[in-house]
Amino acid sequence: MNFVIEMKERAISMSKRLVLPEGTEPRIVMAARILLDEGIAGSVVLLGKIADIQEAAKKEGVNLQGIQTVSPAADPNLTKYSEVYYELRKQKGMTPEQARIDIADTMRWGAMMVHMGDADAMVGGAEKATSDVLRAGLSIIGTLPGLKTASSCFVMTDMDPQYGAGGAMIFSDCAVVPNPTSSQLADIAESACFSCREFLNTEPVAALLSFSTKDSAKHDDVTKVKSAVDILKGRNLDFVFDGELQADAALVPSVLDKKAPGSPVRGKVNVLVFPNLDAGNIGYKLVQRLGKAQAFGPFLQGFAKPISDLSRGASVEDIVTTCAVTLSRAK
């Protein structure tokens, strides 16, 4: 599969509205022009001081025609957005005065645009830390019904076609939750399966990984994965999963037959759920570098509406791709 082309084509067909909170960042300004010119986004909003956005565009030779620019502190929606933000956060000690100050932050403003339906998707993180993107998303947009955990996934492609969906798989979580609890791990698995449907257009089959297969080892880390599987069983989900499984058992039918005979995931796994961030981050990079796979992401998952985080070293092309993927998830 050509993941990037598929996501761009889907986004073009949907013509959704995108908000970019870091509107004064040169790479963001250049990406905004490409996104609009290629029709990947139906509309693009850049947030920041208008003069600063215009100066960044001038330096890069970018024509801002057709691109919306918004300065939150001077926008007519400031009162409305601050009132909504106050209602969302008042149980956490927020005051109306502080809400008005906080919502003028471009990352929160972008999240509020998505929450209010004034934009369909948000992409940030070219300048701000991942924690800033997550904080804005969690405090304003929130997570999907039934989930409490936001996480991430990588779309891995160009692997041996005998694995996953013709050589494509979802790896999760590789970027957000360092040491998930059993409940968080169950949320990560559920979100990763949603991502599998969205990105790979196939029914998910998930393996929750461990260094143990079906009690071959006793350890608190193994118990955590087993408990996550039990939590998933209690949710009556509409996808196939199993665990705890070692990676070779999850991927190779003959190994699974020896270690976990009768497993429902035999020969069908397309979602790998890692027990912690160490395993996930190391795992995807080993497959990428040694297996020469393509790794796309990380893409945030588990949020009620589409938002994504960027690497601060992202190229303009990376930003365009991430925006296309995020827009493709909009309803």
N, C-alpha and C positions, 0 to 999 in steps of 0.2 A: 504494500500500500504506500502511496505517497501522502503521508499524513498532512503535510503543510498545504498541498494543493487541495486536498479534500476539505480541510477546515476553511480555507479561503473561499472556495466555491460555495460552501454552505453559508458562510457569513454574507457573501454577496447576494445570495438568494433571499436572505432574511432582511437585509437592509435595516439593521438596528442602530440605536443611538449609543454613542460611546462618550464617556467623560474621562479625561486625563488630568489628574489633580496637579501634576508637576509641569504646568503649561509653560514655564519659563526655561525649561531644560532644553538645550538645542536638539538633542536626539529625539525628544518627544515632539518638538515642533516639526522636525523633518518627517517623523513617522506619521504625524497627523495629516500632513499633506498627501502622503502616499496612500493612506487609508481612505481618504476622501476621493482622491483622483481615481483609484482603482475600484471604488465602490464597495470596499470591504466593510466600511461603516456607512450607514445612511446619513449620519450626521456626527460631527466631532465637536466636543466642547473642551477648550483649554482653560484651566483655572490658574489664577494668579493675578498680580497687578498688571493691568492692561498695557501700561507703558513698557513693563519688563518683557511681556510676551512679544510685543511689537519689536523691541530691541533685539531679542533673541532671533526672531524671524528675519529681521533685516541683516544681521550678521551672517546668517546661513543662506541668505538669498531665497527665503521661502515666502511665497505669496499666501497671505492669510485669507484670501477671498473664499467665502463659503464656510470657513471655520469659525465657530462661535467662540468668543472670549468672554470670560466672566471673572470679575473681581468680587469674591464673596462679601467682603466688608462693605461694598457699595451697591450690592445687588438688591432689587426689590423683594426677593424671597428671604432676606435675612431674618425678618421678624417671624415669618411662618416657620422657617427651618429651625430657628432657635427654640420656638415654642414646642415643636415636635421633639427636638432633642432633649429639652427639659423633661417632658413627660416620659421619655424613654429612660432617663437617668436619675430621676428624682429620688428613687428608692436607694440610690447609691450616694445620696448627699448633694446632688447637683442643685444649684440655685438658678433662677431665671437669668440673673446677671452673668453668671459664669457660663451658662449655656450659650448666651449671645456671643461671648468671647470665643469659646471653644469651637463653635460651629463655623466660625470664619476661617479656621484652619482648612486648607484646601483638601486634605485627605478626608476629613470628616464631611466636608461639603460634598465631595464627590460621592461618598457613601450615602449621604442623605438624598442626593439626586436619584440614585438607584432605588433607595427605599421608598421614595415618594412617587416613583414612576416617571420622573423627569429625564431619566436616562435608563438604558437597558443593561449597561455593563460598565465596570470601572477597572482600569489597569493603572497601578502605581508601583513605586519602588525603585525607579531609576535613580532617585536621590535619597529617598527615605528608607529606613530600615524595614525589614520584613515585619518586625513587631509593630511598627506604625500602621502598616496596611492591615494587619490582623486586628489591631485594637479598634481601628475605625470600622472595619467590617463587623466585628463581633458586637460592638456597642450599639450599632445603628441597624445593620441589615440582619444580623443574627443568623442562626443555623437552621437547617431544614427541620421540619416537624419530626420529632422523635429522636433527633440527634443533638448532642451537646458539645461535640468536638469538631473543630475545623482542622483540616489536615491538608495533605498534598499528595499528588501522584506524578509519576513520570510515565509518559507513553514511550515504550521501547519498541522500535521497529527494526526491520532488516536483520532479524535473527534467523536461526535455522528454522525453516518453515514447518518442521514437524512439531514445533512448540507454539503454544498459544493460538491466536487467530492468524494462521499463515505466517508466523514469525513475528507477530505483534503481541505485546502484553502490557498490562498495567502493573507498575511497581508502586507500592505505597506502605507506609509513609516514609519519604526519603528526605524531608526538608523542614518539618514543622514541629512535631511532638517528640521531644527527646526520649522520654521513657514512659510510654503510655501505660495507664492502668488497664485492667481487663475491660472495663466499660469503655474506655477511650479506644482500645484496640478493636472492640466490636464496632464502634462508630466508624473507625478508619476503614475496616473491612466493608461495611455497608456503603460508605461513600465511594470507595474504590470500585465497587460493583456498579454503582450508578455511573461512574466515570467510564467504565468499560462499555456500557451501553451507549453512552454519548460519543465516545471517541473511536471505539472499534466497531460500533454498530453490530454487536453480537451479544448473545446472552452470556452473562458472567459465570465463571466457575472459579471459585476462590480457594486458595490454599493458605492457611495461617501457619507460617513457618516457625520452626524452632530447631534447636540442636537435638531434639528428641522426636521420635515418632511413636505415638500411642504408648506412652509410659515406658519407653526404652531407657529413659533417665529420670531421676527424681531431683527436682530443683525448684526453687521459688519461681524462676523465670519460665519454667515449663508449666507450672501450675497457673501462671498468669495467662498463658495462651490457651490452656484447656478451659479456664474460666470464661475467656472471651468467646470461645466456641459455644459454651453452654448458654451464654447470654444471647448469642445469635439464634440459637435453636428456640429460645423463648420468644423471639420476635415474629415468628411465622413468616419469614421472608420468602420472596419468590425467586431466589437464585440458589444455586448449588454451592456448597462449601464444605470443607473438612479441615481438621487439625487436631492435635498438633502434628505437623509433618516436617521432616527434614527436606531440604531442597531437592535431593535426588529422588526421594520417594514421591514428591509432588510432581516431578517432571517426567520421570521414567516409569512407564507402566510395569515393567518386569521387576523393578525395585519395589514399587508400591505393592505388588502382589505378594512379595515376601514379608514386607514390614506392616502393611495395613490391608490385608486382603478384603475385598468387598467394598472398598472406599468408593463413594459416588463420584469422585473427581477424576477417576482413572483416565489418563490420556486426554483430558479435556481442560486442564488448568490454563486460564488466561489472565488470572489476577493473582499476584504474589503479595501477601501481606506480611511485612517484616515485624519482628517483635519489638524493635526499638530503632531509633534513628541511626545508631552506629551501624547496625546490620543493613538498614535500607540504603543509607548513603554510600557505604562501601560496596554493597551489592550492585547497585545500578552503575557505579563507576567502573567496577571490574568488568561487567558485561559490556559496557560501552567501549572500554579501552582494549581489553583482551579479546572480546568477542566481536569487535568492530560493529557493534549495533549503533543505531541512531537513538539518542535520548532527547526527548522533547519535554520541557518542563523546567522546574516544577510548576504544576497548575494547582491552584487552591481548590479544595473540594469541601463539601459539607455546608456551605453557605446557602442561605435561602434564595439569594440571587447572585448572578455571576460577577465575581471580582477576581483579579489575579495580581500576583506579585512579580516584579521584575528583579533580575540581578542588577546590582548597581554597575556592573560592567557590561550590561547588555548593549549590543549594537543596534543600529536603527532597524536592521533586518530582523533581529531578535524581537524587538518591540512590536513590529508589524505582525509577526507570527503569533506572539502571545495575545495581541489584541484580536486577531482573527479567531483564534481558538476560544477566547473568552466570549466574543460576540456570537459564536456558533452555539453557545450554551443558552443564550437568551430565549425566553419563551415568547 
